[in-house]
Amino acid sequence: MKRLVRIRLLAAMAMILAPALATAQVNVPPGFTWQVLAAGFQAVKHSAIDQPGGMYGGMMFVAELGGNVVDQVLPNGIWAPYVPPGVVAGPVGLAIDFGGAYGGFMYVGETRTPNVIRILPGGGAVLFAAGLNGTGGIAFDPGLGYGGFLYCAEWAAPGPLANCVMRVAPNGVPAMFCPLPGADPRYLAFDTTLPPAYGGFLWVSEFTTGNVRSLGQNGVPAAPLANVGPGVEGIAFGLGDPAFGSAMYTANLVTGTIDRITPAGVVLPFANTATGAAYIQFVPAASPYKTLAELTAAMKKKGDKASYGHSNATGKVMGELLDMEVLSCPVYDGT
């Protein structure tokens, strides 16, 4: 059975990975351990966690690329389809509009259609934007001067708008933001570190080239900050705690490496597995727990403060609570 795994640093910090195989070995920094929490997904590519008191109940949601479904995951690891199979086609990027310009709804990018779908509370889904190409990661501008828009990474799927980043207005109208010929952009992340360690820019991972680069507010791409090898997908920024700092982290679907990239572009290996790693998510969390029983009880009580990671193609999901933050990352077995 596909599993959900957590990696934890002593009792204070945790990094979440999803090993693709039941016997997969995850190599983590000293002081970290990993433990199974839940299982059973198909090619999970991204997640979103609602805010406390939000219209989605403060729950975590995952996009199953392999199952064409968006699931809701409870803090105890029990999950069920939220948007039923067949409603979305190749879901990847998930994001919730906490700013309100997009109605406060959750959105999902489809890789198998040129659409972005709005997910309604209760699991309904309606078309929000059409005329894209095949969307991977999506991200809302958190107020960093990018107009408050929704940004979408258009993968290298066949189509006239492949290999670019699109911008979608609140009325659902898309527009070209930044062409990236031959790059196969996969995921997006805004630099929300304080003070901004990476310029406060929008950053993109390029699957084909292995580059990580920023995109200016005017849509002009900068020179690559670093190259972490073809296959890079996930990209995220730490929240400033002592273990993860405010660094940039990337996950490689091909090599299984999770790297830490300094503002100067130095690549520092952080963790790895024999299977691939798809995406990364940092989530603030609270309270260290030393046993699985304590963890499970706390996650039931404080679900929105839990941190999770998901397997890419094998369906493992992981969760952990800690006193500062968690790094979530799924892993891929190559199937």
C-alpha positions as CSV (number, residue, x, y, z in Angstrom):
1,M,0.0,0.0,0.0
2,K,1.2,3.5,-0.8
3,R,2.2,5.4,2.3
4,L,2.3,8.8,3.9
5,V,5.5,9.5,5.7
6,R,6.8,12.2,8.0
7,I,10.4,13.2,8.6
8,R,11.0,14.9,11.9
9,L,14.0,16.6,13.5
10,L,14.1,15.6,17.2
11,A,10.9,17.0,18.8
12,A,10.9,20.4,17.4
13,M,11.0,20.4,13.6
14,A,9.8,18.1,10.8
15,M,10.4,17.7,7.2
16,I,7.7,15.8,5.3
17,L,8.5,13.4,2.5
18,A,6.5,10.7,0.7
19,P,8.7,7.7,-0.3
20,A,7.3,6.0,-3.3
21,L,7.9,2.5,-2.2
22,A,7.1,0.7,1.0
23,T,10.8,-0.1,1.3
24,A,12.1,3.2,0.0
25,Q,15.0,4.6,2.0
26,V,14.9,8.3,2.7
27,N,18.2,9.8,3.5
28,V,17.7,12.8,5.8
29,P,20.0,15.1,7.8
30,P,21.2,14.0,11.3
31,G,18.5,14.1,13.9
32,F,15.7,13.5,11.4
33,T,13.6,10.3,11.3
34,W,10.6,9.3,9.1
35,Q,7.4,7.5,9.9
36,V,4.4,6.4,7.9
37,L,1.1,8.2,8.6
38,A,-1.3,7.4,5.7
39,A,-1.5,6.0,2.2
40,G,-3.5,5.1,-0.9
41,F,-3.3,8.1,-3.4
42,Q,-2.4,8.1,-7.1
43,A,0.2,10.6,-8.3
44,V,-0.4,13.4,-5.9
45,K,1.1,16.5,-7.3
46,H,0.2,19.4,-5.0
47,S,-1.8,20.4,-1.9
48,A,-3.5,23.4,-0.4
49,I,-4.4,23.9,3.3
50,D,-7.3,26.2,4.1
51,Q,-6.9,28.8,6.8
52,P,-8.6,28.4,10.2
53,G,-12.2,29.3,9.9
54,G,-12.0,29.3,6.1
55,M,-14.9,28.3,3.8
56,Y,-13.2,24.9,3.3
57,G,-13.2,24.0,7.0
58,G,-9.5,24.5,7.5
59,M,-8.8,21.2,5.8
60,M,-6.0,20.0,3.6
61,F,-6.7,19.2,-0.1
62,V,-4.6,17.2,-2.5
63,A,-4.6,17.1,-6.3
64,E,-4.3,13.5,-7.6
65,L,-3.0,13.7,-11.1
66,G,-3.3,9.9,-11.5
67,G,-6.9,9.7,-10.2
68,N,-8.2,12.9,-11.8
69,V,-9.6,13.9,-8.4
70,V,-9.2,16.4,-5.6
71,D,-9.3,14.8,-2.2
72,Q,-9.9,16.2,1.3
73,V,-7.5,14.9,3.9
74,L,-8.4,14.9,7.6
75,P,-5.8,15.5,10.3
76,N,-5.8,11.8,11.2
77,G,-4.8,10.8,7.7
78,I,-8.3,9.7,6.6
79,W,-9.1,11.0,3.2
80,A,-12.0,11.0,0.7
81,P,-12.7,12.5,-2.7
82,Y,-13.8,16.1,-2.4
83,V,-14.2,16.7,-6.1
84,P,-15.2,13.4,-7.6
85,P,-13.3,11.6,-10.3
86,G,-14.0,12.8,-13.9
87,V,-14.8,16.4,-12.9
88,V,-11.2,17.6,-13.2
89,A,-8.8,16.5,-15.9
90,G,-5.1,16.0,-14.8
91,P,-5.2,18.2,-11.7
92,V,-1.9,19.5,-10.5
93,G,-1.6,23.0,-9.0
94,L,-3.9,23.9,-6.1
95,A,-4.2,27.3,-4.4
96,I,-6.7,29.1,-2.2
97,D,-7.4,32.8,-2.6
98,F,-6.8,34.2,0.8
99,G,-6.7,37.8,-0.5
100,G,-10.3,37.8,-1.6
101,A,-10.0,39.2,-5.1
102,Y,-10.9,35.8,-6.5
103,G,-13.9,35.2,-4.1
104,G,-11.8,33.3,-1.5
105,F,-12.2,30.1,-3.5
106,M,-9.9,27.2,-4.2
107,Y,-8.5,26.8,-7.7
108,V,-6.9,23.9,-9.5
109,G,-4.9,23.9,-12.8
110,E,-5.6,21.1,-15.2
111,T,-2.7,19.7,-17.3
112,R,-5.0,17.8,-19.7
113,T,-7.1,20.8,-20.7
114,P,-6.4,24.5,-21.1
115,N,-8.6,25.3,-18.1
116,V,-8.3,26.5,-14.5
117,I,-11.2,25.2,-12.4
118,R,-12.8,26.9,-9.4
119,I,-13.7,24.5,-6.6
120,L,-16.7,25.4,-4.5
121,P,-17.2,24.6,-0.9
122,G,-18.8,21.1,-0.7
123,G,-16.9,19.8,-3.7
124,G,-18.6,21.4,-6.7
125,A,-16.5,22.6,-9.6
126,V,-17.0,25.3,-12.2
127,L,-14.9,26.6,-15.1
128,F,-13.0,29.7,-14.1
129,A,-10.5,30.3,-16.9
130,A,-10.1,28.8,-20.4
131,G,-7.6,29.5,-23.1
132,L,-4.4,28.4,-21.3
133,N,-2.3,25.4,-22.4
134,G,-1.9,22.7,-19.7
135,T,-1.4,24.2,-16.2
136,G,1.0,22.8,-13.5
137,G,1.8,24.9,-10.5
138,I,-0.4,28.0,-9.7
139,A,0.2,30.8,-7.2
140,F,-1.5,33.9,-6.0
141,D,0.5,37.1,-5.7
142,P,0.6,37.7,-1.9
143,G,1.0,41.4,-2.3
144,L,4.6,41.6,-3.7
145,G,3.7,43.9,-6.6
146,Y,2.5,41.4,-9.2
147,G,-0.9,43.0,-9.4
148,G,-2.6,40.5,-7.0
149,F,-3.1,38.1,-9.9
150,L,-3.2,34.3,-10.2
151,Y,-0.1,33.0,-12.0
152,C,0.0,29.7,-13.8
153,A,3.0,27.6,-15.0
154,E,2.1,26.2,-18.5
155,W,3.9,22.9,-19.0
156,A,5.5,21.8,-22.2
157,A,2.4,19.9,-23.3
158,P,1.5,20.3,-27.0
159,G,-0.2,23.6,-27.6
160,P,0.3,27.2,-28.6
161,L,0.9,28.4,-25.1
162,A,3.4,25.8,-23.9
163,N,6.5,26.8,-22.0
164,C,5.3,30.0,-20.4
165,V,3.9,31.6,-17.3
166,M,0.4,33.0,-17.7
167,R,-1.5,35.6,-15.6
168,V,-5.2,35.2,-14.9
169,A,-7.3,38.1,-13.9
170,P,-10.1,37.9,-11.3
171,N,-12.7,37.7,-14.1
172,G,-11.0,34.6,-15.5
173,V,-9.3,36.3,-18.5
174,P,-5.7,34.9,-19.1
175,A,-2.8,36.8,-20.5
176,M,0.8,36.0,-21.3
177,F,3.2,37.0,-18.5
178,C,6.5,35.4,-19.4
179,P,7.5,33.1,-22.3
180,L,10.1,30.5,-21.3
181,P,10.9,28.7,-24.5
182,G,12.1,25.1,-24.0
183,A,12.0,25.4,-20.2
184,D,8.9,23.3,-19.3
185,P,8.1,25.5,-16.2
186,R,6.6,23.3,-13.5
187,Y,5.9,25.1,-10.2
188,L,5.8,28.7,-9.0
189,A,6.6,30.2,-5.6
190,F,6.7,33.8,-4.3
191,D,9.5,34.8,-2.1
192,T,7.7,35.6,1.1
193,T,10.8,35.5,3.4
194,L,11.2,38.4,5.8
195,P,13.2,40.4,5.0
196,P,13.1,39.2,1.4
197,A,16.1,37.0,0.9
198,Y,15.4,36.3,-2.7
199,G,14.3,39.7,-3.9
200,G,10.6,39.3,-3.2
201,F,10.2,37.9,-6.7
202,L,8.1,35.2,-8.3
203,W,10.3,32.1,-8.8
204,V,9.9,29.3,-11.3
205,S,11.4,25.8,-11.6
206,E,12.2,24.6,-15.1
207,F,11.9,20.8,-15.6
208,T,13.8,20.5,-18.9
209,T,16.7,22.8,-18.1
210,G,17.0,22.2,-14.4
211,N,17.2,26.0,-13.8
212,V,15.6,28.0,-11.0
213,R,15.0,31.6,-11.9
214,S,13.0,34.7,-10.9
215,L,10.5,36.5,-13.0
216,G,10.3,40.3,-12.5
217,Q,7.1,42.2,-12.0
218,N,7.3,43.2,-15.7
219,G,7.5,39.5,-16.7
220,V,11.1,39.6,-17.7
221,P,13.0,36.4,-16.6
222,A,16.3,36.8,-14.8
223,A,19.4,34.7,-15.4
224,P,19.1,31.4,-13.5
225,L,20.0,31.6,-9.9
226,A,21.1,27.9,-9.9
227,N,20.8,24.7,-11.8
228,V,19.7,21.6,-9.8
229,G,19.5,19.3,-12.8
230,P,16.7,18.3,-15.2
231,G,13.6,17.0,-13.4
232,V,13.3,19.9,-10.9
233,E,9.7,20.5,-10.0
234,G,8.9,21.7,-6.4
235,I,10.0,25.0,-5.2
236,A,9.3,26.6,-1.8
237,F,10.7,29.0,0.8
238,G,11.4,28.3,4.4
239,L,9.5,30.3,7.1
240,G,12.6,31.4,9.0
241,D,12.9,28.8,11.8
242,P,16.3,27.7,13.0
243,A,16.2,24.3,11.1
244,F,15.0,25.4,7.7
245,G,15.7,29.1,7.8
246,S,14.5,31.4,5.0
247,A,16.2,29.4,2.3
248,M,14.8,28.2,-1.0
249,Y,14.2,24.5,-1.4
250,T,13.7,22.5,-4.6
251,A,12.5,18.9,-5.2
252,N,13.7,16.8,-8.2
253,L,11.3,14.3,-9.7
254,V,14.0,12.4,-11.5
255,T,16.8,12.3,-9.0
256,G,14.9,12.3,-5.8
257,T,17.0,15.1,-4.3
258,I,15.8,17.9,-2.2
259,D,18.2,20.8,-2.4
260,R,18.7,24.0,-0.4
261,I,19.7,27.0,-2.6
262,T,21.3,30.0,-1.0
263,P,20.5,33.6,-2.2
264,A,24.0,33.5,-3.8
265,G,22.9,30.4,-5.9
266,V,24.9,27.8,-4.0
267,V,23.2,24.4,-4.1
268,L,23.4,22.5,-0.8
269,P,22.0,18.9,-0.8
270,F,19.5,18.6,2.0
271,A,17.8,15.1,1.6
272,N,17.3,12.4,-1.0
273,T,15.6,9.2,-1.8
274,A,16.0,6.6,-4.5
275,T,12.6,7.7,-5.8
276,G,11.7,11.1,-7.1
277,A,10.4,14.1,-5.2
278,A,7.6,16.2,-6.8
279,Y,6.8,19.3,-4.8
280,I,7.5,21.0,-1.5
281,Q,5.3,22.9,0.9
282,F,6.2,24.7,4.1
283,V,3.4,25.0,6.7
284,P,3.6,26.7,10.1
285,A,2.7,24.3,12.9
286,A,2.6,24.1,16.6
287,S,3.6,21.9,19.5
288,P,6.1,19.1,19.4
289,Y,4.8,15.5,19.9
290,K,7.0,12.6,20.8
291,T,4.7,9.7,20.1
292,L,2.4,8.7,17.2
293,A,-0.6,8.7,19.7
294,E,0.2,12.2,20.8
295,L,0.6,13.3,17.2
296,T,-2.7,11.7,16.0
297,A,-4.6,13.3,18.9
298,A,-3.1,16.7,18.2
299,M,-3.7,16.5,14.5
300,K,-7.4,15.7,15.1
301,K,-7.7,18.8,17.3
302,K,-5.5,21.2,15.3
303,G,-5.9,20.0,11.7
304,D,-5.2,23.4,10.1
305,K,-1.9,23.7,11.9
306,A,-0.7,20.3,10.7
307,S,1.8,19.9,7.9
308,Y,1.6,17.3,5.2
309,G,3.5,15.9,2.2
310,H,2.2,13.7,-0.6
311,S,3.6,11.1,-2.9
312,N,3.7,12.0,-6.6
313,A,2.8,8.8,-8.3
314,T,2.5,6.3,-5.6
315,G,0.0,8.1,-3.3
316,K,1.8,8.4,0.0
317,V,0.9,11.3,2.2
318,M,2.7,12.4,5.3
319,G,1.8,14.7,8.2
320,E,3.7,16.2,11.2
321,L,3.2,18.8,13.8
322,L,6.1,20.8,15.2
323,D,6.8,24.0,17.1
324,M,7.8,26.1,14.1
325,E,7.3,24.7,10.6
326,V,7.3,21.6,8.4
327,L,8.7,21.0,4.9
328,S,6.3,18.8,2.9
329,C,7.4,17.0,-0.2
330,P,6.1,14.1,-2.2
331,V,8.2,11.4,-3.8
332,Y,7.9,9.5,-7.1
333,D,8.7,5.9,-8.0
334,G,9.1,6.5,-11.7
335,T,6.0,4.6,-12.7
